[in-house]
């Protein structure tokens, strides 16, 4: 009998496989995204120092959103881009976190690109 693998386990496995090769540096940090059932998270990380440079999420009062939907992903994408540009970061490596590049992930990425981030 074949065991079924749930989507969360599959996503984590894909993310670990991606992270073996994907790495952010001081010159080109990593833009990591995560989506829970209710929140959207994005952070720009320098993996050389293991340090988060800037972050944005719907857990903040200024970006408060009830659900992790496309509209809130766009808000977080715009906020992370504005904060990154304020910290003199223009080029990043996009880490989709094992999520498919559709829907919320694509909306966040497109909003960040529209505000000036390059990846």
N, CA and C atoms as an extended XYZ file, in Angstrom:
357
Properties=species:S:1:pos:R:3:atomname:S:1:resname:S:1:resid:I:1 pbc="F F F"
N         0.842       -1.176        0.000 N   UNK     1
C         0.000        0.000        0.000 CA  UNK     1
C         0.890        1.244        0.000 C   UNK     1
N         0.596        2.175       -0.869 N   UNK     2
C         1.399        3.389       -0.992 CA  UNK     2
C         0.940        4.414        0.043 C   UNK     2
N         1.885        5.043        0.666 N   UNK     3
C         1.569        6.088        1.629 CA  UNK     3
C         1.369        7.405        0.887 C   UNK     3
N         0.410        8.187        1.328 N   UNK     4
C         0.200        9.490        0.711 CA  UNK     4
C         1.086       10.514        1.403 C   UNK     4
N         1.599       11.434        0.631 N   UNK     5
C         2.449       12.487        1.168 CA  UNK     5
C         1.654       13.782        1.106 C   UNK     5
N         1.559       14.466        2.231 N   UNK     6
C         0.769       15.691        2.238 CA  UNK     6
C         1.538       16.841        1.582 C   UNK     6
N         0.820       17.890        1.245 N   UNK     7
C         1.393       19.012        0.513 CA  UNK     7
C         2.458       19.743        1.320 C   UNK     7
N         2.283       19.839        2.634 N   UNK     8
C         3.258       20.544        3.458 CA  UNK     8
C         4.604       19.826        3.449 C   UNK     8
N         4.579       18.512        3.547 N   UNK     9
C         5.813       17.733        3.509 CA  UNK     9
C         6.503       17.878        2.157 C   UNK     9
N         5.738       17.840        1.095 N   UNK    10
C         6.300       18.003       -0.241 CA  UNK    10
C         6.918       19.386       -0.404 C   UNK    10
N         6.233       20.427        0.064 N   UNK    11
C         6.748       21.792       -0.032 CA  UNK    11
C         8.053       21.926        0.731 C   UNK    11
N         8.112       21.354        1.928 N   UNK    12
C         9.343       21.429        2.721 CA  UNK    12
C        10.494       20.712        2.035 C   UNK    12
N        10.221       19.580        1.436 N   UNK    13
C        11.263       18.830        0.739 CA  UNK    13
C        11.798       19.633       -0.447 C   UNK    13
N        10.898       20.246       -1.195 N   UNK    14
C        11.311       21.077       -2.326 CA  UNK    14
C        12.130       22.268       -1.838 C   UNK    14
N        11.705       22.887       -0.733 N   UNK    15
C        12.420       24.045       -0.201 CA  UNK    15
C        13.831       23.665        0.236 C   UNK    15
N        14.001       22.532        0.889 N   UNK    16
C        15.341       22.085        1.285 CA  UNK    16
C        16.210       21.834        0.059 C   UNK    16
N        15.631       21.285       -0.981 N   UNK    17
C        16.379       21.014       -2.206 CA  UNK    17
C        16.808       22.331       -2.875 C   UNK    17
N        15.928       23.320       -2.868 N   UNK    18
C        16.257       24.620       -3.453 CA  UNK    18
C        17.337       25.323       -2.639 C   UNK    18
N        17.234       25.251       -1.317 N   UNK    19
C        18.161       25.969       -0.441 CA  UNK    19
C        19.584       25.419       -0.490 C   UNK    19
N        19.775       24.225       -1.028 N   UNK    20
C        21.132       23.697       -1.176 CA  UNK    20
C        21.957       24.573       -2.109 C   UNK    20
N        21.313       25.148       -3.115 N   UNK    21
C        22.033       25.942       -4.102 CA  UNK    21
C        21.749       27.433       -4.008 C   UNK    21
N        20.604       27.818       -3.498 N   UNK    22
C        20.214       29.224       -3.438 CA  UNK    22
C        20.820       29.866       -2.200 C   UNK    22
N        21.566       30.964       -2.402 N   UNK    23
C        22.243       31.589       -1.279 CA  UNK    23
C        22.279       33.094       -1.495 C   UNK    23
N        21.974       33.831       -0.447 N   UNK    24
C        22.042       35.283       -0.508 CA  UNK    24
C        23.362       35.771        0.056 C   UNK    24
N        23.851       36.893       -0.440 N   UNK    25
C        25.106       37.462        0.039 CA  UNK    25
C        24.874       38.929        0.368 C   UNK    25
N        25.929       39.611        0.779 N   UNK    26
C        25.798       41.029        1.081 CA  UNK    26
C        25.519       41.818       -0.196 C   UNK    26
N        26.131       41.395       -1.304 N   UNK    27
C        25.925       42.094       -2.569 CA  UNK    27
C        24.548       41.797       -3.159 C   UNK    27
N        24.069       40.574       -2.977 N   UNK    28
C        22.769       40.166       -3.530 CA  UNK    28
C        22.058       39.270       -2.521 C   UNK    28
N        21.351       39.866       -1.557 N   UNK    29
C        20.686       39.068       -0.520 CA  UNK    29
C        19.488       38.290       -1.057 C   UNK    29
N        18.969       37.411       -0.212 N   UNK    30
C        17.872       36.512       -0.590 CA  UNK    30
C        16.541       37.078       -0.099 C   UNK    30
N        15.561       37.143       -0.994 N   UNK    31
C        14.197       37.535       -0.633 CA  UNK    31
C        13.403       36.259       -0.402 C   UNK    31
N        13.159       35.932        0.861 N   UNK    32
C        12.448       34.707        1.224 CA  UNK    32
C        10.999       35.043        1.541 C   UNK    32
N        10.083       34.224        1.036 N   UNK    33
C         8.660       34.433        1.288 CA  UNK    33
C         8.076       33.199        1.961 C   UNK    33
N         7.063       33.437        2.785 N   UNK    34
C         6.350       32.340        3.437 CA  UNK    34
C         4.889       32.739        3.570 C   UNK    34
N         4.023       31.765        3.415 N   UNK    35
C         2.584       31.986        3.527 CA  UNK    35
C         2.009       30.980        4.504 C   UNK    35
N         1.344       31.486        5.554 N   UNK    36
C         0.583       30.605        6.428 CA  UNK    36
C        -0.878       30.722        6.001 C   UNK    36
N        -1.770       30.151        6.774 N   UNK    37
C        -3.191       30.260        6.429 CA  UNK    37
C        -3.693       31.695        6.516 C   UNK    37
N        -3.117       32.474        7.434 N   UNK    38
C        -3.633       33.816        7.676 CA  UNK    38
C        -2.631       34.928        7.426 C   UNK    38
N        -1.356       34.641        7.301 N   UNK    39
C        -0.337       35.690        7.197 CA  UNK    39
C         0.545       35.499        5.972 C   UNK    39
N         1.108       36.615        5.528 N   UNK    40
C         2.088       36.636        4.444 CA  UNK    40
C         3.364       37.231        5.026 C   UNK    40
N         4.486       36.550        4.848 N   UNK    41
C         5.764       37.002        5.388 CA  UNK    41
C         6.780       37.131        4.264 C   UNK    41
N         7.618       38.160        4.326 N   UNK    42
C         8.727       38.314        3.384 CA  UNK    42
C         9.893       38.927        4.147 C   UNK    42
N        11.095       38.408        3.898 N   UNK    43
C        12.286       38.977        4.514 CA  UNK    43
C        13.438       38.936        3.534 C   UNK    43
N        14.310       39.905        3.660 N   UNK    44
C        15.523       39.937        2.851 CA  UNK    44
C        16.670       39.573        3.777 C   UNK    44
N        17.386       38.499        3.414 N   UNK    45
C        18.343       37.864        4.311 CA  UNK    45
C        19.728       37.857        3.686 C   UNK    45
N        20.732       38.207        4.495 N   UNK    46
C        22.132       38.038        4.120 CA  UNK    46
C        22.587       36.717        4.731 C   UNK    46
N        22.749       35.683        3.911 N   UNK    47
C        23.099       34.359        4.422 CA  UNK    47
C        24.542       34.273        4.892 C   UNK    47
N        25.418       35.169        4.411 N   UNK    48
C        26.805       35.159        4.873 CA  UNK    48
C        26.885       35.478        6.362 C   UNK    48
N        26.057       36.404        6.816 N   UNK    49
C        26.037       36.800        8.226 CA  UNK    49
C        24.868       36.186        8.987 C   UNK    49
N        24.013       35.431        8.305 N   UNK    50
C        22.790       34.867        8.898 CA  UNK    50
C        21.968       35.965        9.566 C   UNK    50
N        21.725       37.042        8.816 N   UNK    51
C        21.067       38.204        9.381 CA  UNK    51
C        19.946       38.678        8.459 C   UNK    51
N        18.807       38.990        9.063 N   UNK    52
C        17.695       39.577        8.317 CA  UNK    52
C        17.929       41.073        8.195 C   UNK    52
N        17.927       41.569        6.969 N   UNK    53
C        18.187       42.984        6.730 CA  UNK    53
C        16.894       43.780        6.861 C   UNK    53
N        15.860       43.391        6.123 N   UNK    54
C        14.537       44.018        6.239 CA  UNK    54
C        13.476       42.931        6.164 C   UNK    54
N        12.321       43.221        6.737 N   UNK    55
C        11.220       42.256        6.734 CA  UNK    55
C         9.896       42.998        6.650 C   UNK    55
N         8.892       42.295        6.163 N   UNK    56
C         7.530       42.830        6.110 CA  UNK    56
C         6.568       41.660        6.201 C   UNK    56
N         5.457       41.869        6.890 N   UNK    57
C         4.448       40.814        6.981 CA  UNK    57
C         3.101       41.426        7.315 C   UNK    57
N         2.062       40.632        7.122 N   UNK    58
C         0.724       41.100        7.462 CA  UNK    58
C         0.471       41.012        8.959 C   UNK    58
N         1.459       40.575        9.728 N   UNK    59
C         1.334       40.587       11.180 CA  UNK    59
C         1.552       41.996       11.734 C   UNK    59
N         2.123       42.881       10.932 N   UNK    60
C         2.337       44.266       11.347 CA  UNK    60
C         1.021       45.037       11.273 C   UNK    60
N         0.879       46.022       12.143 N   UNK    61
C        -0.367       46.795       12.156 CA  UNK    61
C        -0.551       47.600       10.879 C   UNK    61
N         0.547       48.094       10.307 N   UNK    62
C         0.424       48.910        9.096 CA  UNK    62
C         0.012       48.087        7.877 C   UNK    62
N         0.287       46.780        7.893 N   UNK    63
C        -0.056       45.905        6.770 CA  UNK    63
C        -1.087       44.861        7.156 C   UNK    63
N        -1.801       45.101        8.240 N   UNK    64
C        -2.694       44.081        8.784 CA  UNK    64
C        -3.689       43.586        7.748 C   UNK    64
N        -3.719       42.280        7.614 N   UNK    65
C        -4.668       41.639        6.725 CA  UNK    65
C        -5.237       40.417        7.414 C   UNK    65
N        -6.464       40.110        7.128 N   UNK    66
C        -7.120       38.992        7.790 CA  UNK    66
C        -6.704       37.666        7.176 C   UNK    66
N        -6.502       37.644        5.867 N   UNK    67
C        -6.195       36.394        5.188 CA  UNK    67
C        -4.935       36.534        4.347 C   UNK    67
N        -4.309       35.404        4.071 N   UNK    68
C        -3.144       35.373        3.189 CA  UNK    68
C        -3.645       35.255        1.759 C   UNK    68
N        -4.155       36.361        1.226 N   UNK    69
C        -4.690       36.338       -0.130 CA  UNK    69
C        -3.809       37.169       -1.058 C   UNK    69
N        -4.184       37.252       -2.312 N   UNK    70
C        -3.365       37.937       -3.306 CA  UNK    70
C        -3.252       39.429       -3.000 C   UNK    70
N        -4.327       40.053       -2.547 N   UNK    71
C        -4.294       41.488       -2.246 CA  UNK    71
C        -3.294       41.793       -1.134 C   UNK    71
N        -3.270       40.967       -0.103 N   UNK    72
C        -2.324       41.180        0.989 CA  UNK    72
C        -0.901       40.835        0.561 C   UNK    72
N        -0.737       39.874       -0.341 N   UNK    73
C         0.593       39.554       -0.862 CA  UNK    73
C         1.155       40.740       -1.642 C   UNK    73
N         0.299       41.437       -2.376 N   UNK    74
C         0.737       42.629       -3.112 CA  UNK    74
C         1.189       43.709       -2.137 C   UNK    74
N         0.439       43.924       -1.050 N   UNK    75
C         0.818       44.920       -0.043 CA  UNK    75
C         2.184       44.607        0.553 C   UNK    75
N         2.415       43.336        0.884 N   UNK    76
C         3.692       42.935        1.478 CA  UNK    76
C         4.819       43.082        0.458 C   UNK    76
N         4.569       42.737       -0.799 N   UNK    77
C         5.578       42.893       -1.844 CA  UNK    77
C         5.991       44.340       -2.030 C   UNK    77
N         5.021       45.238       -2.019 N   UNK    78
C         5.334       46.661       -2.149 CA  UNK    78
C         6.096       47.169       -0.934 C   UNK    78
N         5.695       46.731        0.262 N   UNK    79
C         6.356       47.181        1.486 CA  UNK    79
C         7.793       46.684        1.564 C   UNK    79
N         8.030       45.416        1.201 N   UNK    80
C         9.389       44.879        1.283 CA  UNK    80
C        10.291       45.578        0.272 C   UNK    80
N         9.755       45.928       -0.892 N   UNK    81
C        10.559       46.630       -1.901 CA  UNK    81
C        10.919       48.036       -1.433 C   UNK    81
N         9.960       48.743       -0.854 N   UNK    82
C        10.232       50.094       -0.357 CA  UNK    82
C        11.280       50.069        0.745 C   UNK    82
N        11.177       49.115        1.663 N   UNK    83
C        12.142       49.012        2.760 CA  UNK    83
C        13.516       48.600        2.250 C   UNK    83
N        13.555       47.737        1.243 N   UNK    84
C        14.835       47.315        0.674 CA  UNK    84
C        15.523       48.482       -0.024 C   UNK    84
N        14.770       49.257       -0.786 N   UNK    85
C        15.361       50.402       -1.469 CA  UNK    85
C        15.843       51.447       -0.469 C   UNK    85
N        15.146       51.589        0.661 N   UNK    86
C        15.593       52.506        1.705 CA  UNK    86
C        16.896       52.032        2.339 C   UNK    86
N        17.137       50.709        2.322 N   UNK    87
C        18.376       50.135        2.861 CA  UNK    87
C        19.427       49.943        1.767 C   UNK    87
N        19.241       50.590        0.607 N   UNK    88
C        20.168       50.530       -0.532 CA  UNK    88
C        20.343       49.122       -1.085 C   UNK    88
N        19.272       48.357       -1.145 N   UNK    89
C        19.287       47.021       -1.743 CA  UNK    89
C        18.416       47.081       -2.993 C   UNK    89
N        19.021       46.766       -4.141 N   UNK    90
C        18.254       46.787       -5.385 CA  UNK    90
C        18.176       45.412       -6.032 C   UNK    90
N        19.215       44.595       -5.897 N   UNK    91
C        19.237       43.256       -6.491 CA  UNK    91
C        19.090       42.206       -5.402 C   UNK    91
N        18.201       41.258       -5.610 N   UNK    92
C        17.999       40.168       -4.659 CA  UNK    92
C        17.877       38.848       -5.410 C   UNK    92
N        17.999       37.761       -4.662 N   UNK    93
C        17.735       36.418       -5.168 CA  UNK    93
C        16.380       36.017       -4.604 C   UNK    93
N        15.454       35.589       -5.444 N   UNK    94
C        14.099       35.275       -4.989 CA  UNK    94
C        14.012       33.826       -4.542 C   UNK    94
N        13.624       33.621       -3.285 N   UNK    95
C        13.431       32.289       -2.707 CA  UNK    95
C        11.937       32.108       -2.477 C   UNK    95
N        11.299       31.301       -3.300 N   UNK    96
C         9.850       31.133       -3.214 CA  UNK    96
C         9.438       30.190       -2.094 C   UNK    96
N        10.381       29.630       -1.372 N   UNK    97
C        10.077       28.825       -0.195 CA  UNK    97
C         9.415       27.498       -0.484 C   UNK    97
N         9.603       26.965       -1.678 N   UNK    98
C         8.986       25.693       -2.019 CA  UNK    98
C         7.564       25.818       -2.515 C   UNK    98
N         7.026       27.036       -2.503 N   UNK    99
C         5.674       27.259       -3.006 CA  UNK    99
C         5.720       27.363       -4.527 C   UNK    99
N         4.632       26.996       -5.190 N   UNK   100
C         4.548       27.147       -6.634 CA  UNK   100
C         4.544       28.627       -6.998 C   UNK   100
N         5.144       28.963       -8.136 N   UNK   101
C         5.220       30.355       -8.569 CA  UNK   101
C         3.933       30.743       -9.305 C   UNK   101
N         2.845       30.758       -8.592 N   UNK   102
C         1.552       31.199       -9.110 CA  UNK   102
C         0.824       31.909       -7.983 C   UNK   102
N        -0.236       32.587       -8.308 N   UNK   103
C        -1.105       33.183       -7.291 CA  UNK   103
C        -0.399       34.176       -6.396 C   UNK   103
N        -0.373       33.877       -5.093 N   UNK   104
C         0.169       34.795       -4.099 CA  UNK   104
C         1.660       35.038       -4.282 C   UNK   104
N         2.410       33.992       -4.600 N   UNK   105
C         3.858       34.126       -4.764 CA  UNK   105
C         4.159       35.042       -5.951 C   UNK   105
N         3.475       34.826       -7.046 N   UNK   106
C         3.679       35.647       -8.242 CA  UNK   106
C         3.236       37.086       -7.989 C   UNK   106
N         2.141       37.275       -7.269 N   UNK   107
C         1.649       38.622       -6.971 CA  UNK   107
C         2.650       39.388       -6.113 C   UNK   107
N         3.218       38.731       -5.099 N   UNK   108
C         4.216       39.371       -4.244 CA  UNK   108
C         5.451       39.731       -5.063 C   UNK   108
N         5.921       38.811       -5.894 N   UNK   109
C         7.115       39.054       -6.708 CA  UNK   109
C         6.885       40.191       -7.702 C   UNK   109
N         5.743       40.201       -8.360 N   UNK   110
C         5.448       41.251       -9.337 CA  UNK   110
C         5.333       42.619       -8.670 C   UNK   110
N         4.745       42.669       -7.474 N   UNK   111
C         4.620       43.938       -6.752 CA  UNK   111
C         5.992       44.456       -6.334 C   UNK   111
N         6.875       43.556       -5.900 N   UNK   112
C         8.227       43.963       -5.511 CA  UNK   112
C         9.004       44.463       -6.729 C   UNK   112
N         8.841       43.790       -7.861 N   UNK   113
C         9.515       44.232       -9.098 CA  UNK   113
C         8.985       45.592       -9.549 C   UNK   113
N         7.683       45.788       -9.421 N   UNK   114
C         7.080       47.053       -9.849 CA  UNK   114
C         7.588       48.228       -9.018 C   UNK   114
N         7.931       47.975       -7.761 N   UNK   115
C         8.437       49.032       -6.881 CA  UNK   115
C         9.943       49.241       -7.015 C   UNK   115
N        10.630       48.390       -7.819 N   UNK   116
C        12.043       48.670       -8.084 CA  UNK   116
C        13.036       47.586       -7.728 C   UNK   116
N        12.618       46.504       -7.099 N   UNK   117
C        13.557       45.411       -6.821 CA  UNK   117
C        13.842       44.655       -8.109 C   UNK   117
N        15.067       44.189       -8.256 N   UNK   118
C        15.448       43.449       -9.454 CA  UNK   118
C        15.804       42.025       -9.081 C   UNK   118
N        15.138       41.076       -9.711 N   UNK   119
C        15.455       39.651       -9.578 CA  UNK   119
C        14.846       38.887      -10.713 C   UNK   119
